[in-house]
Amino acid sequence: MADPGPDRLFDRQVYLRGGMALQALRHRVGEHAFWSLLRAWVHDRRGGNGSTEDFVALAERVTGEDLSGFFQAWLRAPARPARTSANGLR
């Protein structure tokens, strides 16, 4: 997910799992932190772009949480994330 490569960049799985990861992040960190993160991302990247690592770093900075396990489960692990609150799944 985090780096699908040029041949798989627009695969269905990238879009589906990416959207699910954002919703799970919203569950994990709460409404206020989630929307603060998105506003900061859009503001900081206005007219430009950013990497997955940039987003993870900003998410941790905005929330004050270590989200490495969350992002590992959602973006780097090939298997479906476990149904845990740490993964944003209730």
PDB file of N, CA, C and O in Angstrom:
ATOM      1  N   MET A   1       0.802  -1.197   0.000  1.00  0.00           N
ATOM      2  CA  MET A   1       0.000   0.000   0.000  1.00  0.00           C
ATOM      3  C   MET A   1       0.849   1.267   0.000  1.00  0.00           C
ATOM      4  O   MET A   1       0.624   2.165  -0.811  1.00  0.00           O
ATOM      5  N   ALA A   2       1.804   1.341   0.889  1.00  0.00           N
ATOM      6  CA  ALA A   2       2.585   2.571   1.022  1.00  0.00           C
ATOM      7  C   ALA A   2       3.395   2.863  -0.235  1.00  0.00           C
ATOM      8  O   ALA A   2       3.635   4.025  -0.564  1.00  0.00           O
ATOM      9  N   ASP A   3       3.815   1.819  -0.938  1.00  0.00           N
ATOM     10  CA  ASP A   3       4.585   2.005  -2.157  1.00  0.00           C
ATOM     11  C   ASP A   3       4.227   0.895  -3.142  1.00  0.00           C
ATOM     12  O   ASP A   3       4.966  -0.081  -3.271  1.00  0.00           O
ATOM     13  N   PRO A   4       3.101   1.036  -3.834  1.00  0.00           N
ATOM     14  CA  PRO A   4       2.666  -0.033  -4.735  1.00  0.00           C
ATOM     15  C   PRO A   4       3.483  -0.139  -6.014  1.00  0.00           C
ATOM     16  O   PRO A   4       3.360  -1.123  -6.744  1.00  0.00           O
ATOM     17  N   GLY A   5       4.310   0.855  -6.295  1.00  0.00           N
ATOM     18  CA  GLY A   5       5.082   0.861  -7.531  1.00  0.00           C
ATOM     19  C   GLY A   5       4.269   1.426  -8.679  1.00  0.00           C
ATOM     20  O   GLY A   5       3.044   1.516  -8.591  1.00  0.00           O
ATOM     21  N   PRO A   6       4.938   1.807  -9.751  1.00  0.00           N
ATOM     22  CA  PRO A   6       4.248   2.483 -10.856  1.00  0.00           C
ATOM     23  C   PRO A   6       3.206   1.616 -11.561  1.00  0.00           C
ATOM     24  O   PRO A   6       2.215   2.144 -12.066  1.00  0.00           O
ATOM     25  N   ASP A   7       3.405   0.317 -11.607  1.00  0.00           N
ATOM     26  CA  ASP A   7       2.457  -0.553 -12.307  1.00  0.00           C
ATOM     27  C   ASP A   7       1.167  -0.791 -11.529  1.00  0.00           C
ATOM     28  O   ASP A   7       0.158  -1.180 -12.117  1.00  0.00           O
ATOM     29  N   ARG A   8       1.184  -0.564 -10.217  1.00  0.00           N
ATOM     30  CA  ARG A   8       0.001  -0.831  -9.391  1.00  0.00           C
ATOM     31  C   ARG A   8      -0.536   0.428  -8.710  1.00  0.00           C
ATOM     32  O   ARG A   8      -1.408   0.343  -7.844  1.00  0.00           O
ATOM     33  N   LEU A   9      -0.025   1.573  -9.093  1.00  0.00           N
ATOM     34  CA  LEU A   9      -0.392   2.832  -8.447  1.00  0.00           C
ATOM     35  C   LEU A   9      -1.898   3.090  -8.442  1.00  0.00           C
ATOM     36  O   LEU A   9      -2.430   3.627  -7.471  1.00  0.00           O
ATOM     37  N   PHE A  10      -2.584   2.711  -9.516  1.00  0.00           N
ATOM     38  CA  PHE A  10      -4.012   2.988  -9.626  1.00  0.00           C
ATOM     39  C   PHE A  10      -4.871   1.742  -9.436  1.00  0.00           C
ATOM     40  O   PHE A  10      -6.033   1.727  -9.844  1.00  0.00           O
ATOM     41  N   ASP A  11      -4.319   0.705  -8.825  1.00  0.00           N
ATOM     42  CA  ASP A  11      -5.088  -0.505  -8.552  1.00  0.00           C
ATOM     43  C   ASP A  11      -6.230  -0.225  -7.591  1.00  0.00           C
ATOM     44  O   ASP A  11      -6.146   0.649  -6.728  1.00  0.00           O
ATOM     45  N   ARG A  12      -7.273  -0.971  -7.757  1.00  0.00           N
ATOM     46  CA  ARG A  12      -8.463  -0.836  -6.898  1.00  0.00           C
ATOM     47  C   ARG A  12      -8.104  -0.981  -5.418  1.00  0.00           C
ATOM     48  O   ARG A  12      -8.606  -0.240  -4.572  1.00  0.00           O
ATOM     49  N   GLN A  13      -7.240  -1.935  -5.122  1.00  0.00           N
ATOM     50  CA  GLN A  13      -6.860  -2.193  -3.726  1.00  0.00           C
ATOM     51  C   GLN A  13      -6.228  -0.963  -3.063  1.00  0.00           C
ATOM     52  O   GLN A  13      -6.474  -0.698  -1.886  1.00  0.00           O
ATOM     53  N   VAL A  14      -5.429  -0.227  -3.805  1.00  0.00           N
ATOM     54  CA  VAL A  14      -4.782   0.969  -3.258  1.00  0.00           C
ATOM     55  C   VAL A  14      -5.845   1.970  -2.810  1.00  0.00           C
ATOM     56  O   VAL A  14      -5.745   2.541  -1.724  1.00  0.00           O
ATOM     57  N   TYR A  15      -6.852   2.179  -3.639  1.00  0.00           N
ATOM     58  CA  TYR A  15      -7.897   3.147  -3.311  1.00  0.00           C
ATOM     59  C   TYR A  15      -8.811   2.647  -2.202  1.00  0.00           C
ATOM     60  O   TYR A  15      -9.152   3.408  -1.297  1.00  0.00           O
ATOM     61  N   LEU A  16      -9.208   1.394  -2.256  1.00  0.00           N
ATOM     62  CA  LEU A  16     -10.099   0.867  -1.225  1.00  0.00           C
ATOM     63  C   LEU A  16      -9.433   0.830   0.141  1.00  0.00           C
ATOM     64  O   LEU A  16      -9.995   1.303   1.129  1.00  0.00           O
ATOM     65  N   ARG A  17      -8.245   0.270   0.189  1.00  0.00           N
ATOM     66  CA  ARG A  17      -7.575   0.156   1.484  1.00  0.00           C
ATOM     67  C   ARG A  17      -7.136   1.521   1.994  1.00  0.00           C
ATOM     68  O   ARG A  17      -7.134   1.757   3.202  1.00  0.00           O
ATOM     69  N   GLY A  18      -6.765   2.418   1.092  1.00  0.00           N
ATOM     70  CA  GLY A  18      -6.405   3.774   1.512  1.00  0.00           C
ATOM     71  C   GLY A  18      -7.569   4.488   2.171  1.00  0.00           C
ATOM     72  O   GLY A  18      -7.408   5.116   3.217  1.00  0.00           O
ATOM     73  N   GLY A  19      -8.749   4.393   1.558  1.00  0.00           N
ATOM     74  CA  GLY A  19      -9.948   5.007   2.136  1.00  0.00           C
ATOM     75  C   GLY A  19     -10.322   4.374   3.465  1.00  0.00           C
ATOM     76  O   GLY A  19     -10.694   5.068   4.411  1.00  0.00           O
ATOM     77  N   MET A  20     -10.221   3.055   3.529  1.00  0.00           N
ATOM     78  CA  MET A  20     -10.524   2.364   4.787  1.00  0.00           C
ATOM     79  C   MET A  20      -9.526   2.762   5.875  1.00  0.00           C
ATOM     80  O   MET A  20      -9.896   2.906   7.040  1.00  0.00           O
ATOM     81  N   ALA A  21      -8.269   2.938   5.493  1.00  0.00           N
ATOM     82  CA  ALA A  21      -7.249   3.338   6.462  1.00  0.00           C
ATOM     83  C   ALA A  21      -7.560   4.717   7.035  1.00  0.00           C
ATOM     84  O   ALA A  21      -7.388   4.944   8.232  1.00  0.00           O
ATOM     85  N   LEU A  22      -8.015   5.633   6.191  1.00  0.00           N
ATOM     86  CA  LEU A  22      -8.360   6.966   6.701  1.00  0.00           C
ATOM     87  C   LEU A  22      -9.546   6.901   7.653  1.00  0.00           C
ATOM     88  O   LEU A  22      -9.540   7.573   8.684  1.00  0.00           O
ATOM     89  N   GLN A  23     -10.557   6.111   7.333  1.00  0.00           N
ATOM     90  CA  GLN A  23     -11.697   5.977   8.238  1.00  0.00           C
ATOM     91  C   GLN A  23     -11.270   5.321   9.550  1.00  0.00           C
ATOM     92  O   GLN A  23     -11.716   5.725  10.623  1.00  0.00           O
ATOM     93  N   ALA A  24     -10.418   4.321   9.463  1.00  0.00           N
ATOM     94  CA  ALA A  24      -9.919   3.671  10.679  1.00  0.00           C
ATOM     95  C   ALA A  24      -9.091   4.645  11.508  1.00  0.00           C
ATOM     96  O   ALA A  24      -9.164   4.628  12.737  1.00  0.00           O
ATOM     97  N   LEU A  25      -8.306   5.491  10.851  1.00  0.00           N
ATOM     98  CA  LEU A  25      -7.533   6.506  11.572  1.00  0.00           C
ATOM     99  C   LEU A  25      -8.472   7.460  12.310  1.00  0.00           C
ATOM    100  O   LEU A  25      -8.205   7.850  13.447  1.00  0.00           O
ATOM    101  N   ARG A  26      -9.553   7.824  11.668  1.00  0.00           N
ATOM    102  CA  ARG A  26     -10.561   8.692  12.293  1.00  0.00           C
ATOM    103  C   ARG A  26     -11.113   8.048  13.563  1.00  0.00           C
ATOM    104  O   ARG A  26     -11.273   8.719  14.582  1.00  0.00           O
ATOM    105  N   HIS A  27     -11.405   6.748  13.503  1.00  0.00           N
ATOM    106  CA  HIS A  27     -11.875   6.019  14.686  1.00  0.00           C
ATOM    107  C   HIS A  27     -10.789   5.973  15.756  1.00  0.00           C
ATOM    108  O   HIS A  27     -11.066   6.123  16.946  1.00  0.00           O
ATOM    109  N   ARG A  28      -9.573   5.767  15.323  1.00  0.00           N
ATOM    110  CA  ARG A  28      -8.447   5.582  16.263  1.00  0.00           C
ATOM    111  C   ARG A  28      -8.121   6.854  17.031  1.00  0.00           C
ATOM    112  O   ARG A  28      -7.906   6.805  18.242  1.00  0.00           O
ATOM    113  N   VAL A  29      -8.079   7.998  16.342  1.00  0.00           N
ATOM    114  CA  VAL A  29      -7.604   9.234  16.997  1.00  0.00           C
ATOM    115  C   VAL A  29      -8.731  10.165  17.415  1.00  0.00           C
ATOM    116  O   VAL A  29      -8.499  11.095  18.188  1.00  0.00           O
ATOM    117  N   GLY A  30      -9.940   9.942  16.927  1.00  0.00           N
ATOM    118  CA  GLY A  30     -11.070  10.788  17.280  1.00  0.00           C
ATOM    119  C   GLY A  30     -11.303  11.891  16.253  1.00  0.00           C
ATOM    120  O   GLY A  30     -10.424  12.244  15.468  1.00  0.00           O
ATOM    121  N   GLU A  31     -12.519  12.417  16.294  1.00  0.00           N
ATOM    122  CA  GLU A  31     -12.951  13.418  15.314  1.00  0.00           C
ATOM    123  C   GLU A  31     -12.074  14.673  15.306  1.00  0.00           C
ATOM    124  O   GLU A  31     -11.601  15.101  14.253  1.00  0.00           O
ATOM    125  N   HIS A  32     -11.865  15.249  16.468  1.00  0.00           N
ATOM    126  CA  HIS A  32     -11.128  16.519  16.540  1.00  0.00           C
ATOM    127  C   HIS A  32      -9.711  16.367  15.969  1.00  0.00           C
ATOM    128  O   HIS A  32      -9.286  17.158  15.127  1.00  0.00           O
ATOM    129  N   ALA A  33      -8.990  15.346  16.437  1.00  0.00           N
ATOM    130  CA  ALA A  33      -7.609  15.150  15.972  1.00  0.00           C
ATOM    131  C   ALA A  33      -7.578  14.814  14.482  1.00  0.00           C
ATOM    132  O   ALA A  33      -6.703  15.286  13.757  1.00  0.00           O
ATOM    133  N   PHE A  34      -8.526  14.002  14.027  1.00  0.00           N
ATOM    134  CA  PHE A  34      -8.551  13.611  12.621  1.00  0.00           C
ATOM    135  C   PHE A  34      -8.731  14.831  11.720  1.00  0.00           C
ATOM    136  O   PHE A  34      -7.981  15.006  10.760  1.00  0.00           O
ATOM    137  N   TRP A  35      -9.716  15.672  12.022  1.00  0.00           N
ATOM    138  CA  TRP A  35      -9.962  16.835  11.170  1.00  0.00           C
ATOM    139  C   TRP A  35      -8.860  17.877  11.305  1.00  0.00           C
ATOM    140  O   TRP A  35      -8.558  18.578  10.340  1.00  0.00           O
ATOM    141  N   SER A  36      -8.260  17.991  12.475  1.00  0.00           N
ATOM    142  CA  SER A  36      -7.100  18.876  12.634  1.00  0.00           C
ATOM    143  C   SER A  36      -5.948  18.411  11.753  1.00  0.00           C
ATOM    144  O   SER A  36      -5.263  19.219  11.126  1.00  0.00           O
ATOM    145  N   LEU A  37      -5.746  17.106  11.714  1.00  0.00           N
ATOM    146  CA  LEU A  37      -4.708  16.511  10.866  1.00  0.00           C
ATOM    147  C   LEU A  37      -4.963  16.816   9.391  1.00  0.00           C
ATOM    148  O   LEU A  37      -4.057  17.253   8.681  1.00  0.00           O
ATOM    149  N   LEU A  38      -6.181  16.589   8.936  1.00  0.00           N
ATOM    150  CA  LEU A  38      -6.470  16.827   7.522  1.00  0.00           C
ATOM    151  C   LEU A  38      -6.339  18.300   7.151  1.00  0.00           C
ATOM    152  O   LEU A  38      -5.827  18.626   6.079  1.00  0.00           O
ATOM    153  N   ARG A  39      -6.798  19.192   8.029  1.00  0.00           N
ATOM    154  CA  ARG A  39      -6.646  20.624   7.750  1.00  0.00           C
ATOM    155  C   ARG A  39      -5.173  21.011   7.693  1.00  0.00           C
ATOM    156  O   ARG A  39      -4.770  21.789   6.829  1.00  0.00           O
ATOM    157  N   ALA A  40      -4.367  20.472   8.609  1.00  0.00           N
ATOM    158  CA  ALA A  40      -2.931  20.768   8.611  1.00  0.00           C
ATOM    159  C   ALA A  40      -2.269  20.217   7.348  1.00  0.00           C
ATOM    160  O   ALA A  40      -1.408  20.876   6.765  1.00  0.00           O
ATOM    161  N   TRP A  41      -2.660  19.024   6.923  1.00  0.00           N
ATOM    162  CA  TRP A  41      -2.096  18.415   5.724  1.00  0.00           C
ATOM    163  C   TRP A  41      -2.371  19.274   4.497  1.00  0.00           C
ATOM    164  O   TRP A  41      -1.467  19.568   3.715  1.00  0.00           O
ATOM    165  N   VAL A  42      -3.622  19.668   4.339  1.00  0.00           N
ATOM    166  CA  VAL A  42      -4.000  20.482   3.180  1.00  0.00           C
ATOM    167  C   VAL A  42      -3.296  21.841   3.232  1.00  0.00           C
ATOM    168  O   VAL A  42      -2.823  22.337   2.209  1.00  0.00           O
ATOM    169  N   HIS A  43      -3.230  22.428   4.398  1.00  0.00           N
ATOM    170  CA  HIS A  43      -2.566  23.731   4.541  1.00  0.00           C
ATOM    171  C   HIS A  43      -1.079  23.631   4.221  1.00  0.00           C
ATOM    172  O   HIS A  43      -0.548  24.430   3.451  1.00  0.00           O
ATOM    173  N   ASP A  44      -0.410  22.647   4.815  1.00  0.00           N
ATOM    174  CA  ASP A  44       1.039  22.491   4.640  1.00  0.00           C
ATOM    175  C   ASP A  44       1.424  22.092   3.218  1.00  0.00           C
ATOM    176  O   ASP A  44       2.510  22.438   2.752  1.00  0.00           O
ATOM    177  N   ARG A  45       0.548  21.371   2.526  1.00  0.00           N
ATOM    178  CA  ARG A  45       0.871  20.846   1.195  1.00  0.00           C
ATOM    179  C   ARG A  45       0.234  21.650   0.070  1.00  0.00           C
ATOM    180  O   ARG A  45       0.303  21.253  -1.093  1.00  0.00           O
ATOM    181  N   ARG A  46      -0.369  22.749   0.398  1.00  0.00           N
ATOM    182  CA  ARG A  46      -1.045  23.602  -0.596  1.00  0.00           C
ATOM    183  C   ARG A  46      -0.114  23.862  -1.776  1.00  0.00           C
ATOM    184  O   ARG A  46       0.993  24.374  -1.609  1.00  0.00           O
ATOM    185  N   GLY A  47      -0.579  23.503  -2.966  1.00  0.00           N
ATOM    186  CA  GLY A  47       0.216  23.718  -4.167  1.00  0.00           C
ATOM    187  C   GLY A  47       1.341  22.721  -4.350  1.00  0.00           C
ATOM    188  O   GLY A  47       2.179  22.899  -5.234  1.00  0.00           O
ATOM    189  N   GLY A  48       1.383  21.675  -3.539  1.00  0.00           N
ATOM    190  CA  GLY A  48       2.471  20.709  -3.639  1.00  0.00           C
ATOM    191  C   GLY A  48       1.983  19.302  -3.380  1.00  0.00           C
ATOM    192  O   GLY A  48       0.825  18.975  -3.638  1.00  0.00           O
ATOM    193  N   ASN A  49       2.864  18.481  -2.872  1.00  0.00           N
ATOM    194  CA  ASN A  49       2.520  17.099  -2.580  1.00  0.00           C
ATOM    195  C   ASN A  49       3.289  16.638  -1.357  1.00  0.00           C
ATOM    196  O   ASN A  49       4.057  17.404  -0.775  1.00  0.00           O
ATOM    197  N   GLY A  50       3.086  15.402  -0.970  1.00  0.00           N
ATOM    198  CA  GLY A  50       3.780  14.848   0.185  1.00  0.00           C
ATOM    199  C   GLY A  50       3.807  13.341   0.093  1.00  0.00           C
ATOM    200  O   GLY A  50       3.067  12.737  -0.684  1.00  0.00           O
ATOM    201  N   SER A  51       4.651  12.750   0.879  1.00  0.00           N
ATOM    202  CA  SER A  51       4.808  11.298   0.880  1.00  0.00           C
ATOM    203  C   SER A  51       3.994  10.671   2.011  1.00  0.00           C
ATOM    204  O   SER A  51       3.473  11.360   2.888  1.00  0.00           O
ATOM    205  N   THR A  52       3.905   9.368   1.962  1.00  0.00           N
ATOM    206  CA  THR A  52       3.266   8.624   3.047  1.00  0.00           C
ATOM    207  C   THR A  52       3.986   8.905   4.355  1.00  0.00           C
ATOM    208  O   THR A  52       3.347   9.099   5.389  1.00  0.00           O
ATOM    209  N   GLU A  53       5.307   8.927   4.316  1.00  0.00           N
ATOM    210  CA  GLU A  53       6.092   9.193   5.523  1.00  0.00           C
ATOM    211  C   GLU A  53       5.793  10.588   6.069  1.00  0.00           C
ATOM    212  O   GLU A  53       5.736  10.778   7.284  1.00  0.00           O
ATOM    213  N   ASP A  54       5.602  11.560   5.182  1.00  0.00           N
ATOM    214  CA  ASP A  54       5.233  12.918   5.611  1.00  0.00           C
ATOM    215  C   ASP A  54       3.888  12.904   6.340  1.00  0.00           C
ATOM    216  O   ASP A  54       3.725  13.563   7.366  1.00  0.00           O
ATOM    217  N   PHE A  55       2.928  12.147   5.801  1.00  0.00           N
ATOM    218  CA  PHE A  55       1.597  12.077   6.413  1.00  0.00           C
ATOM    219  C   PHE A  55       1.670  11.407   7.778  1.00  0.00           C
ATOM    220  O   PHE A  55       1.061  11.884   8.735  1.00  0.00           O
ATOM    221  N   VAL A  56       2.404  10.313   7.876  1.00  0.00           N
ATOM    222  CA  VAL A  56       2.554   9.604   9.150  1.00  0.00           C
ATOM    223  C   VAL A  56       3.188  10.530  10.187  1.00  0.00           C
ATOM    224  O   VAL A  56       2.713  10.605  11.321  1.00  0.00           O
ATOM    225  N   ALA A  57       4.242  11.227   9.813  1.00  0.00           N
ATOM    226  CA  ALA A  57       4.919  12.142  10.748  1.00  0.00           C
ATOM    227  C   ALA A  57       3.966  13.248  11.204  1.00  0.00           C
ATOM    228  O   ALA A  57       3.937  13.580  12.390  1.00  0.00           O
ATOM    229  N   LEU A  58       3.198  13.814  10.300  1.00  0.00           N
ATOM    230  CA  LEU A  58       2.248  14.850  10.672  1.00  0.00           C
ATOM    231  C   LEU A  58       1.155  14.283  11.570  1.00  0.00           C
ATOM    232  O   LEU A  58       0.763  14.924  12.545  1.00  0.00           O
ATOM    233  N   ALA A  59       0.660  13.095  11.255  1.00  0.00           N
ATOM    234  CA  ALA A  59      -0.368  12.462  12.083  1.00  0.00           C
ATOM    235  C   ALA A  59       0.122  12.274  13.512  1.00  0.00           C
ATOM    236  O   ALA A  59      -0.617  12.531  14.461  1.00  0.00           O
ATOM    237  N   GLU A  60       1.353  11.830  13.668  1.00  0.00           N
ATOM    238  CA  GLU A  60       1.899  11.633  15.008  1.00  0.00           C
ATOM    239  C   GLU A  60       2.123  12.958  15.720  1.00  0.00           C
ATOM    240  O   GLU A  60       1.925  13.058  16.931  1.00  0.00           O
ATOM    241  N   ARG A  61       2.532  13.964  14.977  1.00  0.00           N
ATOM    242  CA  ARG A  61       2.748  15.284  15.568  1.00  0.00           C
ATOM    243  C   ARG A  61       1.419  15.903  16.011  1.00  0.00           C
ATOM    244  O   ARG A  61       1.327  16.443  17.113  1.00  0.00           O
ATOM    245  N   VAL A  62       0.405  15.830  15.171  1.00  0.00           N
ATOM    246  CA  VAL A  62      -0.895  16.434  15.486  1.00  0.00           C
ATOM    247  C   VAL A  62      -1.576  15.705  16.640  1.00  0.00           C
ATOM    248  O   VAL A  62      -2.150  16.343  17.523  1.00  0.00           O
ATOM    249  N   THR A  63      -1.518  14.377  16.640  1.00  0.00           N
ATOM    250  CA  THR A  63      -2.218  13.603  17.662  1.00  0.00           C
ATOM    251  C   THR A  63      -1.412  13.408  18.939  1.00  0.00           C
ATOM    252  O   THR A  63      -1.976  13.133  19.998  1.00  0.00           O
ATOM    253  N   GLY A  64      -0.098  13.548  18.841  1.00  0.00           N
ATOM    254  CA  GLY A  64       0.754  13.280  19.998  1.00  0.00           C
ATOM    255  C   GLY A  64       0.849  11.797  20.317  1.00  0.00           C
ATOM    256  O   GLY A  64       1.238  11.422  21.424  1.00  0.00           O
ATOM    257  N   GLU A  65       0.497  10.956  19.359  1.00  0.00           N
ATOM    258  CA  GLU A  65       0.507   9.513  19.560  1.00  0.00           C
ATOM    259  C   GLU A  65       1.530   8.838  18.656  1.00  0.00           C
ATOM    260  O   GLU A  65       1.865   9.340  17.583  1.00  0.00           O
ATOM    261  N   ASP A  66       2.016   7.693  19.113  1.00  0.00           N
ATOM    262  CA  ASP A  66       2.852   6.836  18.276  1.00  0.00           C
ATOM    263  C   ASP A  66       1.892   5.988  17.438  1.00  0.00           C
ATOM    264  O   ASP A  66       1.238   5.085  17.960  1.00  0.00           O
ATOM    265  N   LEU A  67       1.812   6.276  16.166  1.00  0.00           N
ATOM    266  CA  LEU A  67       0.888   5.570  15.276  1.00  0.00           C
ATOM    267  C   LEU A  67       1.603   4.585  14.364  1.00  0.00           C
ATOM    268  O   LEU A  67       1.040   4.138  13.365  1.00  0.00           O
ATOM    269  N   SER A  68       2.837   4.248  14.705  1.00  0.00           N
ATOM    270  CA  SER A  68       3.615   3.365  13.836  1.00  0.00           C
ATOM    271  C   SER A  68       2.944   2.008  13.659  1.00  0.00           C
ATOM    272  O   SER A  68       2.929   1.477  12.549  1.00  0.00           O
ATOM    273  N   GLY A  69       2.393   1.436  14.719  1.00  0.00           N
ATOM    274  CA  GLY A  69       1.707   0.147  14.614  1.00  0.00           C
ATOM    275  C   GLY A  69       0.468   0.233  13.740  1.00  0.00           C
ATOM    276  O   GLY A  69       0.191  -0.669  12.948  1.00  0.00           O
ATOM    277  N   PHE A  70      -0.268   1.311  13.886  1.00  0.00           N
ATOM    278  CA  PHE A  70      -1.465   1.530  13.073  1.00  0.00           C
ATOM    279  C   PHE A  70      -1.098   1.580  11.586  1.00  0.00           C
ATOM    280  O   PHE A  70      -1.683   0.867  10.772  1.00  0.00           O
ATOM    281  N   PHE A  71      -0.129   2.424  11.243  1.00  0.00           N
ATOM    282  CA  PHE A  71       0.243   2.565   9.839  1.00  0.00           C
ATOM    283  C   PHE A  71       0.926   1.316   9.299  1.00  0.00           C
ATOM    284  O   PHE A  71       0.803   1.012   8.112  1.00  0.00           O
ATOM    285  N   GLN A  72       1.640   0.589  10.147  1.00  0.00           N
ATOM    286  CA  GLN A  72       2.226  -0.687   9.717  1.00  0.00           C
ATOM    287  C   GLN A  72       1.108  -1.640   9.315  1.00  0.00           C
ATOM    288  O   GLN A  72       1.181  -2.272   8.261  1.00  0.00           O
ATOM    289  N   ALA A  73       0.084  -1.747  10.139  1.00  0.00           N
ATOM    290  CA  ALA A  73      -1.021  -2.669   9.876  1.00  0.00           C
ATOM    291  C   ALA A  73      -1.797  -2.285   8.621  1.00  0.00           C
ATOM    292  O   ALA A  73      -2.188  -3.152   7.838  1.00  0.00           O
ATOM    293  N   TRP A  74      -2.018  -1.000   8.431  1.00  0.00           N
ATOM    294  CA  TRP A  74      -2.865  -0.557   7.326  1.00  0.00           C
ATOM    295  C   TRP A  74      -2.114  -0.345   6.011  1.00  0.00           C
ATOM    296  O   TRP A  74      -2.667  -0.606   4.943  1.00  0.00           O
ATOM    297  N   LEU A  75      -0.881   0.117   6.068  1.00  0.00           N
ATOM    298  CA  LEU A  75      -0.208   0.518   4.836  1.00  0.00           C
ATOM    299  C   LEU A  75       0.948  -0.377   4.410  1.00  0.00           C
ATOM    300  O   LEU A  75       1.313  -0.393   3.234  1.00  0.00           O
ATOM    301  N   ARG A  76       1.517  -1.107   5.330  1.00  0.00           N
ATOM    302  CA  ARG A  76       2.712  -1.872   4.979  1.00  0.00           C
ATOM    303  C   ARG A  76       2.519  -3.384   5.046  1.00  0.00           C
ATOM    304  O   ARG A  76       3.155  -4.120   4.292  1.00  0.00           O
ATOM    305  N   ALA A  77       1.656  -3.852   5.932  1.00  0.00           N
ATOM    306  CA  ALA A  77       1.428  -5.295   6.060  1.00  0.00           C
ATOM    307  C   ALA A  77       0.535  -5.783   4.925  1.00  0.00           C
ATOM    308  O   ALA A  77      -0.444  -5.121   4.580  1.00  0.00           O
ATOM    309  N   PRO A  78       0.860  -6.929   4.347  1.00  0.00           N
ATOM    310  CA  PRO A  78       0.033  -7.435   3.251  1.00  0.00           C
ATOM    311  C   PRO A  78      -1.313  -8.000   3.717  1.00  0.00           C
ATOM    312  O   PRO A  78      -2.272  -8.035   2.946  1.00  0.00           O
ATOM    313  N   ALA A  79      -1.383  -8.438   4.972  1.00  0.00           N
ATOM    314  CA  ALA A  79      -2.620  -9.036   5.487  1.00  0.00           C
ATOM    315  C   ALA A  79      -3.588  -7.958   5.963  1.00  0.00           C
ATOM    316  O   ALA A  79      -3.197  -6.819   6.220  1.00  0.00           O
ATOM    317  N   ARG A  80      -4.833  -8.333   6.071  1.00  0.00           N
ATOM    318  CA  ARG A  80      -5.871  -7.443   6.593  1.00  0.00           C
ATOM    319  C   ARG A  80      -5.544  -7.074   8.053  1.00  0.00           C
ATOM    320  O   ARG A  80      -5.135  -7.944   8.822  1.00  0.00           O
ATOM    321  N   PRO A  81      -5.715  -5.822   8.440  1.00  0.00           N
ATOM    322  CA  PRO A  81      -5.451  -5.430   9.828  1.00  0.00           C
ATOM    323  C   PRO A  81      -6.342  -6.186  10.814  1.00  0.00           C
ATOM    324  O   PRO A  81      -7.505  -6.468  10.528  1.00  0.00           O
ATOM    325  N   ALA A  82      -5.784  -6.504  11.961  1.00  0.00           N
ATOM    326  CA  ALA A  82      -6.551  -7.174  13.002  1.00  0.00           C
ATOM    327  C   ALA A  82      -7.668  -6.249  13.486  1.00  0.00           C
ATOM    328  O   ALA A  82      -7.522  -5.027  13.478  1.00  0.00           O
ATOM    329  N   ARG A  83      -8.774  -6.841  13.902  1.00  0.00           N
ATOM    330  CA  ARG A  83      -9.921  -6.069  14.394  1.00  0.00           C
ATOM    331  C   ARG A  83      -9.670  -5.655  15.834  1.00  0.00           C
ATOM    332  O   ARG A  83     -10.189  -6.263  16.770  1.00  0.00           O
ATOM    333  N   THR A  84      -8.857  -4.602  15.999  1.00  0.00           N
ATOM    334  CA  THR A  84      -8.534  -4.077  17.318  1.00  0.00           C
ATOM    335  C   THR A  84      -8.771  -2.573  17.339  1.00  0.00           C
ATOM    336  O   THR A  84      -8.793  -1.918  16.297  1.00  0.00           O
ATOM    337  N   SER A  85      -8.948  -2.038  18.541  1.00  0.00           N
ATOM    338  CA  SER A  85      -9.127  -0.586  18.647  1.00  0.00           C
ATOM    339  C   SER A  85      -7.843   0.142  18.260  1.00  0.00           C
ATOM    340  O   SER A  85      -7.898   1.273  17.777  1.00  0.00           O
ATOM    341  N   ALA A  86      -6.686  -0.494  18.467  1.00  0.00           N
ATOM    342  CA  ALA A  86      -5.414   0.123  18.059  1.00  0.00           C
ATOM    343  C   ALA A  86      -5.342   0.311  16.539  1.00  0.00           C
ATOM    344  O   ALA A  86      -4.659   1.207  16.043  1.00  0.00           O
ATOM    345  N   ASN A  87      -6.062  -0.555  15.808  1.00  0.00           N
ATOM    346  CA  ASN A  87      -6.118  -0.438  14.352  1.00  0.00           C
ATOM    347  C   ASN A  87      -7.341   0.349  13.882  1.00  0.00           C
ATOM    348  O   ASN A  87      -7.628   0.404  12.686  1.00  0.00           O
ATOM    349  N   GLY A  88      -8.057   0.954  14.822  1.00  0.00           N
ATOM    350  CA  GLY A  88      -9.215   1.764  14.471  1.00  0.00           C
ATOM    351  C   GLY A  88     -10.435   0.967  14.092  1.00  0.00           C
ATOM    352  O   GLY A  88     -11.372   1.494  13.492  1.00  0.00           O
ATOM    353  N   LEU A  89     -10.426  -0.304  14.442  1.00  0.00           N
ATOM    354  CA  LEU A  89     -11.560  -1.181  14.141  1.00  0.00           C
ATOM    355  C   LEU A  89     -12.238  -1.576  15.441  1.00  0.00           C
ATOM    356  O   LEU A  89     -11.604  -2.114  16.350  1.00  0.00           O
ATOM    357  N   ARG A  90     -13.493  -1.311  15.516  1.00  0.00           N
ATOM    358  CA  ARG A  90     -14.229  -1.592  16.763  1.00  0.00           C
ATOM    359  C   ARG A  90     -14.737  -3.000  16.812  1.00  0.00           C
ATOM    360  O   ARG A  90     -15.374  -3.393  17.790  1.00  0.00           O
TER     361      ARG A  90
END
